[in-house]
Amino acid sequence: MGGMLETIRNAWKIPDLRKKMLFTILMLVIYRIGAHIPVPGLDADVFARLASSGGQLFGYIDIISGGAFQSASIFAMSITPYINSSIIMQLLTVAIPKLEQLAKEGEEGRKLIAQYTRYVAVALGFLQATGLYFGLSSAIIGGRSVISYITITLTFTAGTAFLMWLGEQITESGVGNGISLIIFAGIVSRGPRAAIIIANYYTAGTLGKGFLGILAIIALVALFIAVMAAVIWVNEAERRIPVQYAKRVVGRKVYGGQSTHIPIKVNLAGVMPIIFAMSITSLPSTLISFFAPNSTNPIVLWFKDIQQGIGFALINAVLIMFFTFFYTVIQFNPVEIANNMKKNGGFIPGIRPGRPTSDYISKVLNRLTWFGGLFLALITIFPTIFGAIFKIQGIWFGGTSLLILVGVALDTVKQIESQMLMRHYKGFLE
């Protein structure tokens, strides 16, 4: 711990790095202040009550927004429209040749795609704000009207657009990825609420009375640390495929002959499969809460019932597995890697170049994807299974939250580490 504090002190001594860290902290403070500014024309108490019964998607948005959703603040939609926009643009880049060409044109092409992503994010934000306006209309003070529609939808949309701008400022002038850090700050801000929930369980005797309750809390903390350690281990784990380059004589010089490796991360898809699966599984309950909250239709009632049980968690797990494979296929192309290796005179020891190499890489990738997908599914449904067994709800350290927290923290620390190493300081991770 002492070495860690010493390294932080050394990092703080670097003037431009200190300036970047202070700028990042200031932007996150502005975000947290904005999360408590209410939207004009909305009854926050009624909005919170409706949102709490509005399906899993609302719960997900509230976690990402750091409680800004249930408090009906200007940042209620958080950065989710931008996340969805980024996912859509990634899929379209694969599907549309024009966008794929832009992505390969370097910095200018990426800037243009980023601009398109912003436009799509604002459009999605306005659509989502419209859905919230009509779906939660009983929270509107004075009822629905043209003025209230314009005020509320534009305020929600402007809040998302401002957060998008805030994230870009952090990325350009601060430390780390701005959008990720905004989500990180929102999730971390829910930590005290989780502590209060556990304290209430202890007071009510749900965890056991007296000393047994204290032991249960210690066990919960130990479980949290164990789950976090497992997430870090899988997030950092990778399979390294050895590659040997043949020697080539060009004139009087010898090229190649060195050994290297292809690193394939175990969790190559990251948190994206969970976001995809959560969006799909939450859609029916969200539509029901918007358009048929009091319906007695058997199908509607079945959707309402299933989202509370183990069955829903298992459906979610299967979808996570599917999207893990889907996203991995988009991100990693074994045929392209095998062709590039062949062009540069590289080969995997014991494997023939060309088709056998791509088949071998695909085989390794499939095994890793199975493990990564199963792990993501297990982490995601863990809170549901845990809650069903021990009759405890509101557990904070499960699924998307923990994966995002760990991923963002590791990425930010690595960025600070790289900036310190450029200045010949000791690493942040030592």
Protein Blocks (a to p, Z undefined) as FASTA:
>chain_A
ZZmmmmmmmmmmpmklmmmmmmmmmmmmmmmmmmmcccehiafklmmmmmmmnojklmmm
mmmnnommmnopaklnmmmlmmmmmmmmmmmmmmmmklmmmmmnojmlmmmmmmmmmmmm
mmmmmmmmmmmmmmmmmmpghiaafklmmmmmmmmmmmmmmmmmmmmmmmmmmgcjfklm
mmmmmmmmmmmmmmmmmmmmmmnomnoghjlmmmmmmmmmmmmmmmmmmmmmmmmgccdd
ddddddddehjaceehiacdddddfblnlmmlmmmmmmmmmmmmmmmmmmmmmbcbfklm
mmmmmmmmmklmmmmmmmmmmmmmmmmmmmpcfklmmmmmmmnopacehiaehjllmmmm
mmmmmmmmmmmmmmmmmmmmmmmmmmmmnopghiabgcjllmmmmmmmmmmmmmmmmmmm
mnopacfkZZ
